[in-house]
Amino acid sequence: MKRQRLNLILCVVVLGLTAAVYLSQKKEPPKGAPLTALKEEAVDRITLQHPKSADIVLEKKDGKWALTAPVQTPADPFEVKTLTGLATLETRSIIEPKEVKLADLGLDPPGFSVLLNDVKLEFGGVEPLKYRRYILLHAGAPDAKVALVDDPAGSVLDADYSDLVSKNLLPEGAEIASIAVPGLRVARGADGKSWNTDPADPKAGSDELQKFVDAWSGAHAMWNAAQPADDKPADKPEAVTVTFKDGRSIVFNIVARDPQLLLERPDLKVRYALSKTDTDTLLKLPEPPPAPKAAAVEDKKAEAAPAPPAPAAKP
């Protein structure tokens, strides 16, 4: 009985090892061809075209991406990567346009289009089984084809460009000349290194002023959103004005301080959502370290004072 049980266990072990070897040697199915012949790093101009919306144009210069239409501002490199990655999306299958009705695939007309350099991708609907997207390439040309790809994630493909705007509030490397927040202005001193406050604040030391300026230099939004189309700005909104050494200025309207700080750039029609803690670091000076208590000062004086001489010994 024990022998039969042992044989059964050995058979199970052998079958398990055989299955493991088979699965390890099983080849992955070959990958589909990339969606385009473009290399991702070769893409240096992107245009998003949505019906009844202005084109969104991004261009790469000196290795950095920027929006050039409908606004001009640095772009978020991580969001742009979603767009450049379209060039090398894996093609899951190919459909000949003559074999289908493009309207049935949401391609006549397409929902929107993306141009990578001069290569146009027309986006259709999503098939219901594996939720893959229909994309038409070379529309009207003899080599036109419909590719089925995994639906690209991200909201950067929609008509709202706010996601593509850099999450950094200030341009990289820009030298700040002054920062004006409600009730306070911090400006660079005549020596070009120190900082002064207006109104004067005797409690604000050089460390506190530098921390305030550094907070603005590194300010980064958690996310961006478009200014609501029906938004009615206040007649005199609270505002922040950051002026740079070259004379340029950026104005931010303070939309909310709670539950998080919400700043809006009217010129870009973009809102930046920041952490609640940024309300303290960006809109007021940091508190100076507390002064030592009087008792502690006296104790230190007592410790520092020389010990009285020992009484002379009696003869």
Beta strands, then each sheet from edge to edge (+ up, - down):
strand 1: 45-49
strand 2: 56-61
strand 3: 64-69
strand 4: 73-74
strand 5: 93-95
strand 6: 112-116
strand 7: 119-126
strand 8: 132-137
strand 9: 145-150
strand 10: 176-181
strand 11: 184-188
strand 12: 195-198
strand 13: 223-226
strand 14: 239-244
strand 15: 249-256
strand 16: 262-265
strand 17: 270-273
sheet 1: 4+ 3- 2+ 1- 6+ 7- 8+ 9- 5+
sheet 2: 12+ 11- 10+ 14- 15+ 16- 17+ 13-
end
